[in-house]
């Protein structure tokens, strides 16, 4: 007769192996090292550019990156262009120079999270509803 496997033993082994994997992952140096965007570094100015995927914001971000600033672009892409961000990423591929965060500044939870996870030295605000007609019809948008 075939003997059925010990179910409790199998569950215990699976739990132990899962725990070991979690411990190994948490000890991984890549997970424990903070993002360069989350640190203040002497001699490096970190600028948040809201609306940085738009025409003016992307040009401001380009100039900042060209002048060796660290840049975080936050945009919900309602008016901006992800292509502009990709061009900047191609021009400045060095790690810790540019990050893009897709978020809506009207969402206070997203904004709080962005400020908790990053250390900014300055903010340049270009995010806006740019069309006059739309702005006058819904001024709180």
Secondary structure, 3 states (H helix, E strand, C coil): CCCCCCHHHHHHHHHHHHHHHHHHHHCCHHHHCCCHHHCCCCCCCEEEEECCCCHHHHHHHHHHHHCCCEEEEEECCCCCCHHHHHHHHHHCCCCCCEEEEECCCCCHHHHHHHHHHCCCCEEEECCCCCCHHHHHHCCCC
